[in-house]
């Protein structure tokens, strides 16, 4: 029906289901929400973030990633990832949950 009549936008129930599915598939967002908090003054080393992410992926049966890929994904999500002191990559505005 949708293909034939080209209904746009989708009914609300379909849009909600699509968004819920997308959230479930976004392992990076899941990891951040479970393990980090947003604090404007916080910084996290990319190396530490990647290590924790890959440990979390192993526990949850997701494929691991590398720092470069994670940095790119974080930037696409709006996080500031940049070179810090001694050429170490940092993520600005995110801190580890206690």
VENFENWO-V546450 format. One record per pair of residues at least 24 apart in sequence whose ideal C-beta (glycine too) atoms are under 10 Angstrom apart, sorted by the first residue. I is the first residue (numbers start at 1). J is the second residue. Records with the same first field share a line. If there is no record, write none. Layout:
BEGIN
I: J  J
END
This chain:
BEGIN
26: 73  77
27: 53  56  57  60  62  63  65  73
28: 53  57  62  65  69  70  73  74  76  77  79
29: 73  77
30: 56  60  62
31: 55  56  57  60  62  70
32: 74  77  79  91  94  97
33: 97
34: 60  97
35: 94  96  97
36: 91  93  94  95  96  97
37: 93  94  95  96  97  98
38: 79  93  94  95
39: 92  93  94  95  96
40: 92  93  94  95
41: 92  93  95
42: 90  91  92  93  94  95  96
43: 80  82  84  90  91  92  93  94  95
44: 79  81  89  90  91  92  93  94  95  96
45: 84  88  89  90  91
46: 70  71  74  81  82  83  84  88  89  90  91
47: 88  89  90
48: 88  90  91  96
49: 74  81  89  90  91  94  96
50: 89
52: 96
END
